[in-house]
Amino acid sequence: MRIIKVQDVTKLVKDSVIKINYELDNSLVSLIQKAKNTETKEISKSILEDILENQEIARKGNTPLCQDTGVVVVFLEVGMDVQLDGNIYDAINLGVKEGYAEGYLRKSVVSHPFNRINTQDNTPAIIHTTLVPGDKIKMKIASKGGGSENMSNVTMLTPADGIEGVKKLVLDTIFNSGGKPCPPIIVGIGIGGNLEKSALIAKEALLRDLNDSSPDKIIAELESELYDEINKLGVGPMGVGGQTTCLAVKINYYPMHIASLPVAINIQCHSARHTEVELWFI
């Protein structure tokens, strides 16, 4: 049995939300660089150059990559042999509060859908918890901006719509979103489960390694095909046209009811900010 101090959880969350808002992952920077080198439209190439320069300024200057520093989403895995010395949800939210204050990150959370009163500390975080075997705590931590989130979509297709229906839904969603999600984008797609499960696994798909592909052959082929088709839409960087609309497509799936084909499309802007951390202190 491992005893984990919740104050260590708080510190890890605090440090993580600051870091991900200041620094893009190197694999993402490489994909943007590759897109810049292959983009043929001058204004589109210029925008990609600006994105690369912006991330370098943020990294060197310890400043936010974007004014929208997002809502914090945490996928929390707790080992069944872990013992905590306090409330882990309070610890995570304290880490968010401290990180957004110390890192001078914009507070973007409001407490009510209609009076829109800001909570002033970017809490509460959105936390999804899973119990797993073992004696560790793992957290996937993301800061998800509002512009790209607003262009996301959940639709209940039917089995008769099939794979072609899924493709059409994805392509229509991306095309209609235009420049609003700040492309080039990463597209997370969840297929199956039910309404809420499809949305959840679409969000998880955004946190996958940018260079991986699905272990399922059919899904891997669909990821590749959608990547090509999305980049043929001509939306381009920030919606000005060009070859680079999408940097990656990630699809997760889950078993579903015989009468249903739920599909969720979660769109991520080019400033994809997330990390994965573990705790196993005694």
N, C-alpha and C positions, 0 to 999 in steps of 0.2 A: 504494500500500500504506500503510495507516494503522497506526501502532503505538499500541496502547492499553495503558496501565499498569494492571495488575490492582489496584494500590492504589486507583485511582480507582473501580474496580468495587466494592471493599470499602466505600469511603465512601458511594457511592450506595446500596448495599443497606442499610447501617447507617441512614442518614438516612431511607430509605423505610420500613423496618419500624417505626421510631419514629413517623413521621408518620401512617401509615395506622392505627396503633393508638390514636392520639390524636384523629384527625379523620375524620368521615364525609364522603364526597363530597357536594357541594352538591346534585347531582341526586337523590341518595338522600334527603337531608333534605327536599327539595321533595316527593317522593312520599309520605313519611311525613306531612308537613304536610297534603297533599291528602287523604290517607286519614283523618286526624283530623277534617278539616272535613266529610267526608261520612259518617263513622261515626255511627250513630244510637243504639247501645247505650252507655249512660253509662260502665259499667266499662271497656268496650273503648276508648272515647274517652279515658278517664283514663289507661289504659296507654300509648296513643300519645303523650299529653302527657308522660308520664314518660320515654318514650324520647327525645323531643325535648329535654327538660330535661337528661337524662343526657348527650346528645351535646354540648350547649352547655357543661356543666360540664367535660367532658373536654377540649373544644377550648380553653376559656379557661384551664384549670388545668394543661394539659399532663400529663394523667393518662389511663390506659387507659380505653377505652370499656367494656371488659368484663374480668372477671377471667380469662376464657379468652382469652389472646392468641394462641392458635392455633399450628399448624404452618405454616412458611413454604413456599409453593409458588411456584416461579419458572418461567415460560415464557421461555426464553432463545433469542433469535435472533441468530446470529453471521454477519456479512457475510463472504463468501468472500475479500474483499480486506483483511480485518483480520488484523493480526499482534499477538499478545499477548506480553507480557514475562514471563509466568508462568502458573500453573495457575488458570484462571477458576473452577473448582469450589471450590477451596480459598479463593479470594478471596470468593466468594459466602457460603460458610459462615463465614468470618471476619467478614464484614459482619453476618450474623445474630447471631453470638456477641456482637459489640461492641454492636449495636443493642439486643439484649434485656437486656444488662447496663446500658448507659447509660440506657436508657429505663425501667428498673425494670419490665420486662415478665416475666410469669410464664413459667418454663421448663416446657414441657409435653411434651417428647419423652422417651420411654423407649427404651432400647437393645435390649430383648429382649421378645418377646411374652409371656413367662411370668414371668421374674424381675422385670420392670417397673422396672429400675434407671434412674433419671433421668440423662440425659446432662449435666445441670447448665448447659447453655448454649443449649438449644433447637435444636441441630444434631443430625443433618444436615437441611438443607433438602431438599425434593423438587424436583428440577430436570429439566425437559423441554427438550431442545436441538434446534434446527432450524438448518441451514445455509441461508442465503439470499443472493441477489446483493447486492453493495454493500460499503460500507466502514464500517458502523456496527454497534454492538451495541444491541439492544433487549431490555428485560426487562419482563415483566408480573409483578409481585410481589404476592402475596396472603398474608394470614394467615388460615388456615382453622380455625375452631373445631371441637371434637369433637362437640358436641351435635347440630348440624345434619348433620355428616358421617355420624354414626351412623344417621341416618334415611334415608340415600341407598340406592339400589337399582340393581342391574344384572340384567336378565332377558333371556334369549334367547327372544324370541317367534319365531313362524314367519310367513312371508308371508301365510298364511291368516288370521292375526289382524288384519292390516291396520291402518288408522288408528283404527278403533274399539277394537281391542285395545290400542293405544298409549294412547288416552284413558283407558280403564278402568284400565290399570296405573298411570298417573300419578295419577289421582284416588284410587284405593285407597291408593297409597303416601302421599299427602298426608293423607288422612283418618285413616289408621291411625297416622300419626306424631303427630297431635294437637298438644299444646303443647310437645312435647319439643325441636323445633328452634328454639324461641323465635320464633314468628311475630309479625309478618308476615314472610314468607319471600320469597326470590327463588329461582326454580326454573330450574336449568340442565338441559337434556335433550340427550342425544346419541343419535342414531339412525343405525345403520349401522356399517360397518367390521366389526369382530368384537368379542369380549368386552372386550378392553382398550382398543381404539380408541373404542368408544362411551363408555366412562368418561372417557377423556381429552378428547374433544370436549364432553362434558357439563360438565366442569370449565372448559374454555375458554369455554363459553357464559356462564358466570357472570361472566366478565370483560368481556363486551360492554357497550357504552353502554346505559344503562337506558332511554333514549328511542328506541332504534333498533328496527327490525323486520327479519326475514329478507328478503333480496332475492328469495327464492323465494316465489311466490304461495301455493302450497299450504302451505308451512311457516309463512308469515306468518299465514295464516288459522287454522292450528292453534294458533299462539302466542296469538292473540287469543281463540279459543274456550276454550282451557284456562285462560287468565287469568280469564275470566268464570265458568267452571264451578268452578274452585278456590275462588273467592270466594263461591260459592253453597253450599259445603260447611258453612259456619257454624262452622268451627274458631275463627277470630277471633284477635286479638292475645293471645299467650301461652296460647292454648287456652281462653279464657273465653267464646268465642262472639262473634258479630258479623259484620260485612260484610267485614272486612279480614283475610284469611288470607294473601294473596299480593300483592306489589308489582309483580312482573314475571315473565314466562315467556320464556325464551330457548332456542331450539332450533337446534342445529347438526346437520348430517348428512354422511354420507360413503358412497361406494359400498360394496356388500356382496355376499356370496355369494348365489347364486340361491335357496338353501334357508334363508337366515337373515334375521331381522329383530331385530338386537340393539338393546336400548333401555336406556340408563343415565339415571338421575334423580339429579342432584346437588343437594341442598338447601342453601341458604345462609340463615342467620339474618338478622335485620334489621340486624345490625352487619356489613355487607358491607365488608370492608377490603381494598382493592387499589389499585394504581397502575401506571402505565406510564412507563418512563424510557428514555432513549437516551444512548449514549456515542459520540463520534466524534473524540476527541482525537488529535492528531498527536504 
